[in-house]
């Protein structure tokens, strides 16, 4: 009498056994799910984000030199060695913090194809409005921009490039608006100076806002300023 089951497999054909891996799972049984490393990646990504968020706060409060990797790691809930596993140095952590905090707004502004000076100033006002929801980030830039005046500071090159890029974009839009007849023709010659002034005013207003976030209207003050600039440069004034 032929047996229907054997420990190694089925015996449906005489002398042949079906390997265990080829068997159909029993009804009601779920086949094992292959493991993937995604869980560990997700944990690592989440930890990196917590490190960056905490570093924004620490660098914003104490600046680069006074901030401590040990304190950042403690607030994240990991060891300093665990932090260095993700960011091999304090300088590397700072640059990642700056890129994360600044990249979205700056890249969106730099890459945008502006049709007019009015459109460019409107976007700058929107960026100021976004700042009002990110006091920690604004504090970070206030502190680091001041520190980065030292050529030896690890953020010096990043901040210098950031300003040069923003001024170049703004000046280009102003020149284009002058050639298109939106702004006075002499705006072309003074475009860089106007762009530098706009960047400086926005930074100065941001400093005052961080000192009094509830009582100082950052976006409103900056909007009023750029409206005055547009009126002064407009051919219709």
C-alpha positions in Angstrom: 0.0 0.0 0.0 1.5 3.3 -1.1 2.0 6.0 1.6 0.5 9.5 1.0 3.0 11.4 3.1 6.6 10.9 4.0 8.9 13.1 6.1 10.9 14.2 3.1 8.0 14.8 0.6 5.1 13.3 -1.2 5.2 9.9 -2.9 2.6 10.5 -5.6 4.9 8.9 -8.1 6.6 5.6 -7.1 10.2 6.1 -6.2 10.0 9.9 -6.4 9.7 12.4 -3.6 8.8 16.0 -3.9 11.3 18.3 -2.1 9.9 20.2 0.8 10.4 23.5 -0.9 8.1 22.5 -3.7 5.2 21.7 -1.5 2.0 23.8 -1.5 1.5 25.4 2.0 -1.3 23.9 4.0 -4.6 25.8 4.1 -4.7 28.6 6.6 -0.9 28.7 6.8 0.9 31.9 5.6 4.2 31.4 3.9 7.1 33.0 5.7 7.9 36.5 4.5 11.4 37.2 3.4 13.2 39.5 5.6 14.6 42.8 4.2 17.0 45.3 5.7 14.4 48.1 5.3 13.6 48.2 9.0 17.1 48.9 10.0 17.4 51.6 7.2 14.2 53.3 8.5 15.5 53.3 12.0 18.8 54.8 10.8 17.0 57.5 8.7 14.8 58.4 11.7 17.8 58.7 13.9 19.6 60.9 11.5 16.6 63.2 11.3 16.5 63.4 15.1 20.2 64.3 15.2 19.8 67.0 12.7 16.7 68.5 14.4 18.5 68.5 17.7 21.7 70.0 16.2 19.6 72.9 14.7 18.5 73.8 18.2 22.0 73.5 19.8 23.9 75.3 17.1 21.2 78.0 17.1 21.4 78.4 20.9 25.2 78.2 21.4 26.8 78.6 18.0 29.2 76.1 16.4 32.1 76.4 18.8 30.1 76.3 22.1 27.8 73.5 21.0 28.8 70.0 22.2 28.5 66.8 20.3 28.1 65.0 23.7 25.1 67.2 24.6 23.5 66.8 21.2 23.9 63.0 21.4 22.5 63.0 25.0 19.4 65.0 23.9 18.9 62.6 21.0 19.2 59.6 23.4 22.3 58.0 21.9 26.0 57.9 22.6 28.5 60.3 21.1 29.9 57.3 19.2 26.4 56.6 17.8 26.2 60.2 16.6 29.6 59.9 15.0 28.5 56.8 13.2 26.1 59.1 11.2 28.2 62.2 11.1 31.9 61.6 11.4 32.7 65.1 12.7 31.2 68.2 14.2 32.0 70.1 11.0 30.3 67.5 8.9 27.2 67.7 11.1 27.1 71.5 10.8 27.2 71.4 7.0 24.4 68.8 6.9 22.4 71.0 9.2 22.9 74.0 7.0 22.0 72.1 3.8 18.9 70.5 5.3 17.7 73.8 6.8 18.4 76.0 3.7 18.3 73.8 0.7 14.5 73.6 0.0 13.9 77.4 0.1 17.2 78.4 -1.5 17.1 75.9 -4.3 13.5 76.7 -5.1 14.3 80.4 -5.3 17.5 79.9 -7.3 15.9 77.5 -9.8 12.8 79.5 -10.4 12.3 81.3 -13.7 11.0 84.7 -12.7 8.8 86.6 -15.1 9.2 89.9 -13.3 10.8 91.7 -10.4 7.4 91.9 -8.7 7.2 88.1 -8.9 10.7 87.7 -7.4 9.9 90.0 -4.5 6.6 88.2 -3.9 8.5 84.9 -3.5 10.9 86.5 -1.1 8.0 87.7 1.1 6.6 84.1 1.0 10.0 82.8 2.3 9.9 85.4 5.1 6.4 84.2 5.9 7.7 80.6 6.1 10.4 81.8 8.5 7.8 82.7 11.0 7.0 79.0 11.5 10.6 78.1 12.0 12.1 80.2 14.7 14.8 77.6 15.5 16.0 77.7 11.9 16.0 81.5 11.8 18.0 81.6 15.1 20.4 79.1 13.6 21.2 81.3 10.6 21.4 84.4 12.6 24.1 82.9 14.8 26.0 81.0 12.1 26.0 83.9 9.7 27.6 86.1 12.3 30.2 83.4 13.2 31.0 82.7 9.6 32.6 86.1 9.2 35.7 84.3 10.4 37.4 82.8 7.3 38.4 79.8 9.5 34.8 78.9 10.5 33.6 75.7 8.9 30.5 77.4 7.6 32.4 80.3 6.0 32.5 79.0 2.5 28.9 77.8 2.6 27.5 81.1 3.8 29.6 83.1 1.4 28.5 81.0 -1.5 24.8 81.2 -0.4 24.9 85.0 -0.4 26.8 85.2 -3.7 24.2 82.9 -5.3 21.2 84.8 -4.0 22.6 88.2 -4.9 23.4 86.9 -8.4 19.9 85.6 -8.9 18.2 88.8 -7.6 20.5 91.1 -9.6 19.8 89.1 -12.8 16.1 89.4 -12.3 16.4 93.2 -11.7 18.5 93.6 -14.9 16.0 91.6 -16.9 13.1 93.7 -15.5 15.0 96.8 -16.5 15.5 95.6 -20.1 11.8 94.6 -20.2 10.7 98.1 -19.2 9.3 97.0 -15.8 12.0 98.9 -13.9 14.0 102.1 -14.8 16.9 101.5 -17.2 19.5 102.7 -14.7 18.5 99.8 -12.5 20.8 97.6 -14.6 23.9 99.4 -13.3 22.9 99.2 -9.7 21.3 95.8 -9.7 24.0 94.1 -7.5 23.8 96.9 -4.9 20.0 96.7 -4.7 20.2 92.9 -4.4 22.8 93.1 -1.6 20.6 95.6 0.2 17.5 93.4 0.0 19.4 90.5 1.4 20.8 92.6 4.2 17.4 94.1 5.1 15.8 90.6 5.2 18.5 89.4 7.5 18.3 92.4 9.8 14.5 92.1 10.1 14.9 88.4 10.9 17.3 89.2 13.7 14.7 91.6 15.2 11.9 89.0 14.8 13.9 86.3 16.6 14.2 88.6 19.6 10.4 89.2 19.7 8.6 86.5 17.5 5.1 87.5 18.8 5.5 91.2 18.7 7.4 91.7 15.5 5.8 91.2 12.1 8.6 89.9 10.0 6.7 89.3 6.8 4.7 92.5 7.1 7.8 94.6 7.6 9.6 93.0 4.7 6.6 93.2 2.4 6.4 97.0 3.1 10.1 97.4 2.4 10.1 95.5 -1.0 7.0 97.5 -2.1 9.0 100.7 -1.5 11.9 99.3 -3.5 9.6 98.4 -6.4 8.0 101.9 -6.3 11.4 103.6 -6.3 12.6 101.5 -9.2 9.4 101.4 -11.3 9.1 103.4 -14.5 5.5 104.3 -13.5 6.4 106.0 -10.2 
